[in-house]
Amino acid sequence: MSFVGRGSVRKKVLKALIKPNSPTELAKQLDIERSTISRAILELTEKGLVECLTPDERMGRYYRITEIGRKVVDVIEGKGE
């Protein structure tokens, strides 16, 4: 939990992925470098908070928040436990 809270980019990316999206689109939407978005997505995926919807694609992969990720967002926003 604190892993997400400590990283402002991770928090923004996690919240933004409630709706499936690609790193390129997120970079435009959040006005953050695509490489920074990709790194945050990788970290969030490793923690089980985000999942890839199109793992067989080389480019244009889409990601979304997992159920665990939703719970983390709820806690961060004060809606959870």
C-alpha positions in Angstrom: 0.0 0.0 0.0 2.7 2.5 1.0 4.5 1.4 -2.2 1.7 3.2 -4.2 1.3 6.1 -1.8 5.0 6.9 -1.9 5.0 7.2 -5.7 2.9 10.0 -7.1 3.3 8.6 -10.7 2.3 5.1 -9.5 -0.8 6.6 -7.8 -1.8 8.5 -10.9 -1.3 5.6 -13.2 -3.2 3.2 -10.9 -6.2 5.6 -10.7 -6.1 6.2 -14.4 -6.2 2.5 -15.2 -9.6 2.0 -13.8 -10.5 2.4 -17.5 -8.2 0.1 -19.6 -5.6 2.1 -21.5 -2.2 2.0 -23.2 1.0 3.5 -21.8 1.1 5.9 -24.8 -2.4 7.2 -24.1 -1.8 7.5 -20.4 1.3 9.5 -21.1 -0.7 12.0 -23.1 -3.6 12.0 -20.6 -1.4 12.5 -17.5 1.3 14.6 -19.3 4.1 12.3 -18.1 6.9 10.8 -20.2 5.9 7.4 -21.7 9.0 5.7 -20.3 8.0 6.9 -16.8 4.5 5.5 -17.3 5.9 2.2 -18.6 8.2 1.9 -15.6 5.2 2.6 -13.2 3.0 0.0 -15.0 5.8 -2.6 -14.7 6.2 -2.0 -11.0 2.4 -2.1 -10.4 2.1 -5.3 -12.5 4.9 -6.9 -10.4 2.8 -6.1 -7.3 -0.4 -7.6 -8.8 -2.1 -4.2 -8.9 -2.3 -3.9 -12.7 -2.7 -6.6 -15.4 -2.0 -6.6 -19.2 -5.1 -7.3 -21.3 -3.2 -7.8 -24.5 0.1 -9.6 -23.6 0.6 -11.1 -27.1 0.9 -7.6 -28.6 4.3 -6.2 -29.1 3.1 -2.6 -29.3 -0.1 -0.9 -28.1 -0.6 -3.1 -25.1 -3.6 -2.3 -22.9 -3.6 -2.5 -19.1 -6.2 -2.2 -16.4 -6.3 -2.2 -12.6 -6.9 -5.5 -10.8 -9.3 -6.2 -8.0 -6.5 -5.8 -5.5 -5.5 -2.6 -7.2 -9.1 -1.2 -6.8 -8.9 -2.0 -3.1 -5.6 -0.1 -2.8 -7.1 2.9 -4.6 -10.1 2.8 -2.2 -7.8 2.8 0.8 -5.7 5.6 -0.6 -8.8 7.7 -1.2 -10.1 7.0 2.3 -13.0 4.8 1.0 -11.6 1.5 2.2 -10.6 -0.2 5.4 
